[in-house]
Amino acid sequence: MLDFLAYYSIFAVATAITSCCFFFWPVLKLAKTQGISNEVTRSPLLSVCTYTAIAAIGAPIQFVILAVPSFSENYKRGMYSVICQEK
């Protein structure tokens, strides 16, 4: 049982970091270069840590999104529209 938890933890962290590198970080950089000012762009380190933690919890879903190109594009487009909302 502990072996399974160890393997799943490695899978979850690796998937979360990969998702952050491929999806969240590029969208965050794009929003910052466009001058978007909101909670996400004002504190990028906290935003990246939060996204990575949440992605680790939903690692199986993130893995599917990473594996299917059409899901990836829709996910990235949706994330961009959410991050670029100014308040």
For each residue, the residues with C-beta under 8 A, 3 or more apart:
1: 4 5
2: 5 6
3: 6 7
4: 1 7 8
5: 1 2 8 9
6: 2 3 9 10
7: 3 4 10 11
8: 4 5 11 12
9: 5 6 12 13
10: 6 7 13 14
11: 7 8 14 15 59 63
12: 8 9 15 16 56 57 59
13: 9 10 16 17 56
14: 10 11 17 18
15: 11 12 18 19 55 56 59 62 63 66
16: 12 13 19 20 52 53 55 56 59 62
17: 13 14 20 21 52
18: 14 15 21 22 66
19: 15 16 22 23 24 51 52 55 62 65 66
20: 16 17 23 24 25 48 51 52 55
21: 17 18 24 25
22: 18 19 25 26 66 72
23: 19 20 26 27 65 72 75 76 79
24: 19 20 21 27 28 47 48 51 52 55 79
25: 20 21 22 28 29 48
26: 22 23 29 30 76
27: 23 24 30 31 76 79 80 83
28: 24 25 31 32 40 41 44 47 48 83
29: 25 26 32 33
30: 26 27 33 34 80
31: 27 28 34 36 40 41 80 83 84
32: 28 29 35 36 41 44
33: 29 30
34: 30 31 84
35: 32
36: 31 32 41 83 84 86
37: 41 42 86
38: 41 42 83 85 86 87
39: 42 43 47 87
40: 28 31 43 44 47 83
41: 28 31 32 36 37 38 44 47 83
42: 37 38 39
43: 39 40 46 47
44: 28 32 40 41 47 48
45: 48 49
46: 43 49 50
47: 24 28 39 40 41 43 44 50 51
48: 20 24 25 28 44 45 51 52
49: 45 46 52 53
50: 46 47 53 54
51: 19 20 24 47 48 54 55
52: 16 17 19 20 24 48 49 55 56
53: 16 49 50 56 57
54: 50 51 57 58
55: 15 16 19 20 24 51 52 58 59 62
56: 12 13 15 16 52 53 59
57: 12 53 54
58: 54 55 61 62
59: 11 12 15 16 55 56 62 63
60: 63 64
61: 58 64 65
62: 15 16 19 55 58 59 65 66
63: 11 15 59 60 66 67
64: 60 61 67 68 71
65: 19 23 61 62 68 71 72 75
66: 15 18 19 22 62 63 72
67: 63 64 71
68: 64 65 71 72
69: 72 73
70: 73 74
71: 64 65 67 68 74 75
72: 22 23 65 66 68 69 75 76
73: 69 70 76 77
74: 70 71 77 78
75: 23 65 71 72 78 79
76: 23 26 27 72 73 79 80
77: 73 74 80 81
78: 74 75 81 82
79: 23 24 27 75 76 82 83
80: 27 30 31 76 77 83 84
81: 77 78 84 85
82: 78 79 85
83: 27 28 31 36 38 40 41 79 80
84: 31 34 36 80 81
85: 38 81 82
86: 36 37 38
87: 38 39
